[in-house]
Each structure stands twice: as structure tokens, then as C-alpha cells.
Amino acid sequence: MTDSIFSADYAERRAAVPRGLPLVVAMQGLTDAGGAISQLEEYLWSRYEPQELLRFNADLLLDYRARRPVITFDEDHLIDYSPEELTLSLVHDELGSPFLLLSGYEPDFRWDQFIDSVLLLVHEFEVSTTVWSHAIPMPVPHTRPVATTVSGSRDDLIEERSAWRPTTRLSASAAHVLEYRLHGMGEEVVGFALLIPHYLANTEYPEALYAALDGIMAATGLILSTDSVREASRKFMAQVDQQIASNQESLDMVRTLEERYDAYMEDQTIRSPLVGEDGMIPTAEQLASELERFLAERQAGSGSDDGEDDGEPRG
């Protein structure tokens, strides 16, 4: 038995990680309305196949009786034991840009030791920015874009995207404390609280994943595909609209929420820089094409100071 905070440490992989990468935190903590973070973690692992660098020691950090691991009983024997994991991994986005991912369970114990370890990793990898999300149920309509409360050190994102700016006391998560410590150290950090319709909080709400991905892209410049999320969201919204249309009480509730939401947002001009005029996030292919066009124009427009091209390649 060991008291090390890590149960696995892949030293060669860790040493090869480029410095100055963004860190995305996807820990399932106190609230996860709409399954935003559970969806985000599953999405990143299934689509981008992260390479594990470190694994935190669950025997030190996890309360097994509060969050029991899953095991399968197959007729007469046990298979597929699936313990909870909390890992730091290296991931590459749609264009191959690397970033770090801290994902898994929120620690039940030793928060100070865990957060101190993460801060040391932020220093070791010279993390450029840390971004995390959580989701809370709110009396907002599903017929409007998912609004956010933005915290941290990015004043530009707070100004552009923070629709609700309360002053309140709340139960902290480990990610809250991590943001607090990073901000106090002068590190760049952004937290997105996603405001999820309260009547959909117990569902797996694709728009919550959509909003989490948008926040990550806005804060880091990473390019993440949203095509499959778009399609899942369209189908989900059609089902919700159908169910609500069949119940007058539900219709009245949504209309009331819309009126209150629109009145509150009337003077707001918050829109993600990644969202088009139609309110949709561009696909990964559209973003990649736009980036290629931009780079091509930059290259075509770069010449010598006197405007003459000497025909030689430039580095």
C-alpha cells in the first residue's frame, strides 16, 4: 500500500509533453445538470482517445461506499470490474493541437493534497490556461441558447458571455477551489457554469455538452467537432417539443420562462465569438477551412518590406 497521490506515473510520456498547453478539467462533482460533464468526459475520451500521463490514487481520494464501483455478475461469476478513475492525459483536437485533460471523479478526501499536486503539474507543464465547466438547474427555457455564468481571470469572456452574475454563497467543489487557487496565483483560469433548464436537469441534455464544448473552444482556441452533438441535439429537442406540445400546463410554463428570459436578456449582447449569426457553432470542417483560408491570405500578403517578391521561400 502506498501513500503516493499517484497510482500510475508514465514518466517518459510525461517528459515528452510540450510545455505551454491549455488544461481542460472535466471532473464530475457537486452538480451536473443535464449530464453536461459526464457527457463531456465520455465525448473527449471516445472521440479523441487521450493518452494517460498520470493516474491519481483512488484509495486515497475516493469514498468507495458513497460512490461504489460497478461490477457485472454473469450467470455464475463476476466480470468487468470498473473502478472510478481520475487521470491527467494528453489529447489532440481536430487539427492535431495538443492539450491536457484532467478528468474523472471529484476527490472525496485530501482536497488540499490533490489541489497542491495539480498546481505543481500546472507549473511543471507551464499550462497556458485552465478551463472547466459545471452545470446547474435554472428556471430557463430550452428554446433559448444555454446561458452561462463565467468566472476566473478572462475579463473578455466574462464580458462577452456571462449572462448571470450573482453574489451568493454556495457549496464548493474541488474545481471551485482549484480555480480559486489558480486565480490567486495569477494563473489564467476560466470557469463556465452552464444554466440548464430545471425540467431537463435529470436528462442527458445534448445542448449542455454543446455549451461545454463551445466554452472550451472560446477559452483555449482548440477546435473540437460538434457535428454529432448537433444531430443528437436536434433529435432531443424535437422529442422535448413534442412532449411539451401535448400538455397545456407545460406549454404555459415554457412560455412564461421565455418571457422572463427574454426580458432579462433584452439589454444583453452576449454571444460566443464562435457562434454564427444563425446562432449555430461552425462545424470542425468549417473552422478548419476558415483557418486554412486565413493562413493562405496571410502567406499571400507577406512580402518584402518594399513590396517586391524575390521568389525565395521565407521561413
ZAFI-686308 format. One line per field, with one value per residue (C-alpha): residue number from 1; residue in one letter; z, x, y. Coordinates in Angstrom, 2 decimals. Layout:
resi NUM, ... $
resn a, ... $
up Z, ... $
east X, ... $
north Y, ... $
***
This chain:
resi 1, 2, 3, 4, 5, 6, 7, 8, 9, 10, 11, 12, 13, 14, 15, 16, 17, 18, 19, 20, 21, 22, 23, 24, 25, 26, 27, 28, 29, 30, 31, 32, 33, 34, 35, 36, 37, 38, 39, 40, 41, 42, 43, 44, 45, 46, 47, 48, 49, 50, 51, 52, 53, 54, 55, 56, 57, 58, 59, 60, 61, 62, 63, 64, 65, 66, 67, 68, 69, 70, 71, 72, 73, 74, 75, 76, 77, 78, 79, 80, 81, 82, 83, 84, 85, 86, 87, 88, 89, 90, 91, 92, 93, 94, 95, 96, 97, 98, 99, 100, 101, 102, 103, 104, 105, 106, 107, 108, 109, 110, 111, 112, 113, 114, 115, 116, 117, 118, 119, 120, 121, 122, 123, 124, 125, 126, 127, 128, 129, 130, 131, 132, 133, 134, 135, 136, 137, 138, 139, 140, 141, 142, 143, 144, 145, 146, 147, 148, 149, 150, 151, 152, 153, 154, 155, 156, 157, 158, 159, 160, 161, 162, 163, 164, 165, 166, 167, 168, 169, 170, 171, 172, 173, 174, 175, 176, 177, 178, 179, 180, 181, 182, 183, 184, 185, 186, 187, 188, 189, 190, 191, 192, 193, 194, 195, 196, 197, 198, 199, 200, 201, 202, 203, 204, 205, 206, 207, 208, 209, 210, 211, 212, 213, 214, 215, 216, 217, 218, 219, 220, 221, 222, 223, 224, 225, 226, 227, 228, 229, 230, 231, 232, 233, 234, 235, 236, 237, 238, 239, 240, 241, 242, 243, 244, 245, 246, 247, 248, 249, 250, 251, 252, 253, 254, 255, 256, 257, 258, 259, 260, 261, 262, 263, 264, 265, 266, 267, 268, 269, 270, 271, 272, 273, 274, 275, 276, 277, 278, 279, 280, 281, 282, 283, 284, 285, 286, 287, 288, 289, 290, 291, 292, 293, 294, 295, 296, 297, 298, 299, 300, 301, 302, 303, 304, 305, 306, 307, 308, 309, 310, 311, 312, 313, 314, 315 $
resn m, t, d, s, i, f, s, a, d, y, a, e, r, r, a, a, v, p, r, g, l, p, l, v, v, a, m, q, g, l, t, d, a, g, g, a, i, s, q, l, e, e, y, l, w, s, r, y, e, p, q, e, l, l, r, f, n, a, d, l, l, l, d, y, r, a, r, r, p, v, i, t, f, d, e, d, h, l, i, d, y, s, p, e, e, l, t, l, s, l, v, h, d, e, l, g, s, p, f, l, l, l, s, g, y, e, p, d, f, r, w, d, q, f, i, d, s, v, l, l, l, v, h, e, f, e, v, s, t, t, v, w, s, h, a, i, p, m, p, v, p, h, t, r, p, v, a, t, t, v, s, g, s, r, d, d, l, i, e, e, r, s, a, w, r, p, t, t, r, l, s, a, s, a, a, h, v, l, e, y, r, l, h, g, m, g, e, e, v, v, g, f, a, l, l, i, p, h, y, l, a, n, t, e, y, p, e, a, l, y, a, a, l, d, g, i, m, a, a, t, g, l, i, l, s, t, d, s, v, r, e, a, s, r, k, f, m, a, q, v, d, q, q, i, a, s, n, q, e, s, l, d, m, v, r, t, l, e, e, r, y, d, a, y, m, e, d, q, t, i, r, s, p, l, v, g, e, d, g, m, i, p, t, a, e, q, l, a, s, e, l, e, r, f, l, a, e, r, q, a, g, s, g, s, d, d, g, e, d, d, g, e, p, r, g $
up 0.00, -0.89, 0.27, -3.07, -4.60, -7.90, -8.53, -12.02, -13.49, -17.07, -16.80, -20.47, -21.73, -19.13, -20.14, -23.82, -23.29, -24.89, -22.47, -22.60, -23.36, -22.14, -19.43, -19.65, -16.37, -16.58, -13.06, -12.08, -8.88, -6.90, -9.70, -13.25, -14.55, -17.94, -17.60, -19.02, -17.53, -17.76, -21.46, -21.92, -20.37, -22.41, -25.60, -25.22, -24.37, -27.13, -29.93, -29.16, -27.37, -24.71, -23.73, -19.97, -18.27, -14.59, -12.56, -9.13, -6.26, -5.73, -2.47, -1.01, -2.69, -3.19, -0.79, -2.23, -0.08, -1.31, -4.96, -5.32, -8.42, -10.89, -11.42, -13.60, -12.42, -15.42, -14.52, -12.14, -11.99, -11.80, -14.72, -15.85, -12.59, -13.37, -10.63, -10.73, -12.26, -12.12, -14.68, -16.38, -20.11, -23.33, -26.07, -29.61, -31.14, -34.70, -36.13, -34.06, -31.48, -28.12, -24.77, -21.30, -19.82, -16.12, -15.97, -13.74, -10.26, -7.91, -4.88, -1.65, 0.53, 0.70, -1.34, -0.28, -1.26, -4.55, -5.48, -4.47, -6.80, -9.67, -9.09, -9.29, -12.57, -13.90, -13.06, -14.49, -17.82, -17.91, -18.56, -20.63, -19.39, -17.32, -18.26, -16.51, -16.53, -14.30, -14.80, -12.54, -12.96, -13.51, -14.47, -18.10, -21.30, -23.53, -26.53, -25.87, -26.05, -22.88, -20.88, -18.71, -15.70, -16.33, -13.60, -13.42, -14.95, -18.53, -18.44, -22.17, -21.78, -18.67, -20.57, -23.69, -22.19, -18.54, -18.61, -14.86, -12.31, -8.82, -5.47, -3.42, -1.09, -2.40, -1.65, -3.17, -5.45, -5.82, -9.17, -7.50, -5.07, -7.88, -9.79, -6.59, -6.01, -9.65, -9.79, -6.55, -8.06, -11.13, -13.47, -16.34, -15.48, -16.71, -15.17, -17.03, -15.03, -17.53, -16.74, -17.66, -17.85, -14.49, -16.08, -18.13, -15.38, -14.86, -18.55, -20.72, -22.41, -25.61, -25.52, -22.23, -23.96, -26.88, -24.48, -22.64, -25.91, -27.01, -23.75, -24.10, -27.67, -26.76, -23.85, -25.49, -29.28, -29.64, -32.46, -31.33, -33.58, -32.74, -35.68, -33.76, -30.86, -33.27, -34.58, -31.11, -30.00, -32.94, -32.19, -28.46, -28.95, -31.32, -28.69, -25.96, -28.13, -28.98, -25.34, -24.23, -27.06, -25.79, -22.35, -21.93, -18.48, -19.83, -22.75, -20.37, -18.22, -21.17, -22.49, -19.08, -18.89, -22.38, -21.45, -18.29, -20.07, -22.96, -20.61, -18.65, -21.76, -23.59, -22.88, -23.12, -26.20, -25.18, -27.99, -28.39, -30.98, -32.39, -32.96, -36.31, -36.97, -37.10, -33.54, -34.60, -33.87, -37.10, -37.74, -37.25, -41.03, -41.46, -38.80, -40.34, -43.80, -42.43, -40.69, -43.89, -45.83, -43.23, -43.27, -47.07, -47.17, -44.60, -46.64, -49.91, -48.34, -46.79, -48.94, -48.55, -46.98, -50.36, -51.66, -54.13, -54.09, -54.66, -55.35, -52.47, -49.82, -46.42, -43.10 $
east 0.00, 1.31, 0.56, 1.59, -1.01, -0.45, -1.11, 0.43, 3.00, 4.20, 7.47, 8.53, 5.15, 5.14, 8.59, 7.62, 4.60, 5.07, 5.03, 2.53, -0.59, -4.11, -5.63, -9.26, -10.79, -13.79, -14.39, -17.82, -18.51, -21.35, -23.79, -24.07, -27.44, -28.22, -25.27, -23.03, -19.74, -20.40, -21.19, -18.12, -15.81, -17.28, -17.17, -13.50, -12.40, -14.40, -13.58, -10.01, -8.52, -6.44, -3.04, -2.85, 0.07, -0.82, -3.47, -4.46, -4.65, -8.33, -7.59, -6.55, -9.07, -12.31, -15.10, -15.97, -19.08, -20.53, -19.69, -19.46, -17.66, -19.68, -19.17, -21.11, -22.46, -22.55, -24.71, -22.18, -19.15, -18.10, -16.65, -15.98, -14.99, -14.96, -13.35, -13.56, -10.54, -9.10, -6.37, -4.27, -3.98, -2.61, -5.21, -5.16, -8.01, -9.40, -6.37, -3.86, -3.27, -2.36, -3.96, -4.08, -7.21, -7.86, -10.93, -12.77, -14.25, -14.07, -11.94, -13.84, -10.74, -7.43, -8.54, -5.55, -3.07, -4.87, -5.07, -1.44, -0.49, -2.48, -0.87, 2.55, 1.54, 0.32, 3.76, 5.62, 3.77, 3.68, -0.07, -1.24, -4.84, -7.09, -10.77, -13.51, -17.30, -20.14, -23.90, -26.72, -30.51, -32.19, -35.68, -34.72, -36.42, -34.94, -35.98, -33.14, -29.35, -27.75, -26.67, -23.54, -22.01, -18.30, -15.69, -11.92, -9.31, -10.55, -12.34, -13.09, -15.04, -16.81, -17.93, -18.97, -20.64, -21.61, -25.41, -25.96, -23.60, -24.88, -23.21, -24.01, -22.57, -22.57, -21.20, -17.73, -16.42, -12.77, -12.77, -14.05, -11.14, -8.68, -9.92, -9.68, -6.08, -5.05, -6.61, -4.86, -1.53, -2.06, -2.59, -5.08, -8.23, -11.83, -14.88, -18.17, -21.33, -23.92, -27.52, -29.65, -33.48, -34.59, -37.15, -34.38, -31.76, -32.17, -31.84, -28.78, -29.18, -27.11, -27.27, -25.34, -22.48, -22.72, -22.32, -19.42, -17.54, -18.22, -16.77, -13.63, -13.08, -13.65, -11.22, -8.45, -8.68, -8.95, -11.08, -13.48, -16.04, -19.68, -21.34, -22.62, -23.66, -25.69, -27.56, -28.23, -29.48, -31.87, -33.43, -33.63, -35.21, -37.81, -38.82, -39.00, -41.07, -43.45, -43.96, -44.46, -46.91, -49.17, -49.54, -51.03, -49.54, -46.06, -46.66, -47.68, -44.60, -42.22, -43.91, -43.61, -39.93, -39.36, -40.96, -38.85, -35.67, -36.18, -36.95, -33.78, -31.62, -33.12, -30.16, -27.58, -25.37, -23.68, -22.72, -19.83, -17.27, -17.53, -21.29, -22.57, -25.41, -27.80, -26.84, -25.02, -21.44, -19.50, -18.51, -14.92, -14.57, -15.86, -13.49, -10.56, -11.43, -11.67, -8.30, -6.68, -8.14, -6.86, -3.36, -3.30, -4.24, -1.56, 1.04, -0.06, 0.07, 3.52, 6.24, 9.47, 9.33, 9.49, 6.58, 8.72, 8.79, 12.27, 10.86, 12.72, 10.81, 10.54, 10.66 $
north 0.00, 3.43, 6.95, 8.45, 10.76, 8.92, 5.24, 5.40, 7.79, 7.33, 9.24, 9.01, 10.22, 12.98, 14.20, 14.33, 16.59, 20.04, 22.95, 25.78, 23.72, 24.51, 22.32, 21.19, 20.00, 17.64, 16.35, 15.09, 16.99, 18.50, 19.35, 18.03, 19.20, 17.74, 15.37, 18.11, 16.94, 13.21, 13.74, 15.92, 13.35, 10.49, 12.58, 13.55, 10.01, 8.31, 10.76, 11.83, 8.79, 10.61, 9.22, 8.79, 10.52, 10.18, 8.39, 9.62, 7.14, 6.37, 4.53, 7.90, 10.18, 8.25, 7.24, 3.84, 3.41, 6.71, 6.00, 2.26, 0.92, -1.14, -4.86, -7.32, -10.69, -13.05, -16.09, -17.67, -15.38, -11.74, -9.78, -6.21, -4.58, -0.84, 1.27, 5.06, 6.81, 10.31, 10.91, 13.55, 12.83, 14.27, 14.88, 16.27, 18.27, 18.08, 19.91, 17.95, 20.69, 19.12, 19.91, 18.40, 16.79, 16.25, 14.02, 11.59, 11.65, 14.60, 13.61, 12.95, 13.22, 15.14, 18.12, 20.22, 17.50, 16.89, 20.58, 21.18, 18.31, 19.81, 23.22, 21.59, 19.96, 23.33, 24.72, 21.71, 21.79, 25.60, 25.44, 28.40, 28.45, 26.20, 25.85, 23.91, 23.64, 22.59, 22.75, 23.88, 23.70, 27.07, 28.31, 28.95, 27.68, 25.01, 27.12, 29.57, 29.00, 27.66, 30.70, 30.76, 32.39, 32.92, 33.23, 33.48, 35.77, 36.22, 39.57, 39.35, 36.10, 37.35, 40.46, 38.57, 35.50, 35.90, 36.21, 35.91, 37.47, 36.75, 37.32, 34.22, 31.61, 28.05, 24.61, 24.41, 21.71, 20.73, 22.54, 25.72, 25.59, 24.84, 27.91, 29.99, 28.91, 29.42, 32.87, 33.83, 32.78, 34.95, 31.98, 32.23, 30.26, 30.25, 28.58, 28.14, 27.50, 26.26, 27.25, 24.23, 24.19, 22.80, 20.49, 18.82, 18.67, 14.92, 14.07, 13.65, 17.01, 17.36, 21.17, 21.05, 19.22, 21.66, 24.61, 22.97, 22.41, 25.98, 27.28, 25.19, 26.36, 30.02, 29.87, 27.85, 28.22, 24.44, 23.01, 20.28, 18.60, 19.28, 17.53, 14.50, 16.74, 18.89, 15.88, 14.47, 17.89, 18.21, 14.83, 15.51, 18.95, 17.50, 14.96, 17.60, 19.94, 17.10, 16.16, 19.76, 20.47, 17.70, 19.29, 22.78, 23.24, 22.53, 24.90, 27.69, 27.07, 27.30, 30.46, 32.09, 31.13, 32.53, 35.86, 36.16, 35.08, 37.49, 40.37, 39.67, 39.32, 42.31, 44.56, 41.78, 41.37, 38.14, 35.84, 33.44, 34.57, 31.04, 31.30, 32.50, 34.92, 31.96, 31.01, 27.84, 26.81, 26.11, 22.51, 21.40, 21.21, 24.78, 26.06, 24.22, 25.59, 29.13, 28.74, 27.46, 30.40, 32.86, 31.36, 31.34, 35.03, 35.83, 33.96, 35.59, 39.02, 38.63, 40.12, 42.06, 45.49, 47.22, 45.16, 43.14, 39.35, 37.93, 34.46, 32.85, 30.89, 32.52, 30.70 $
***
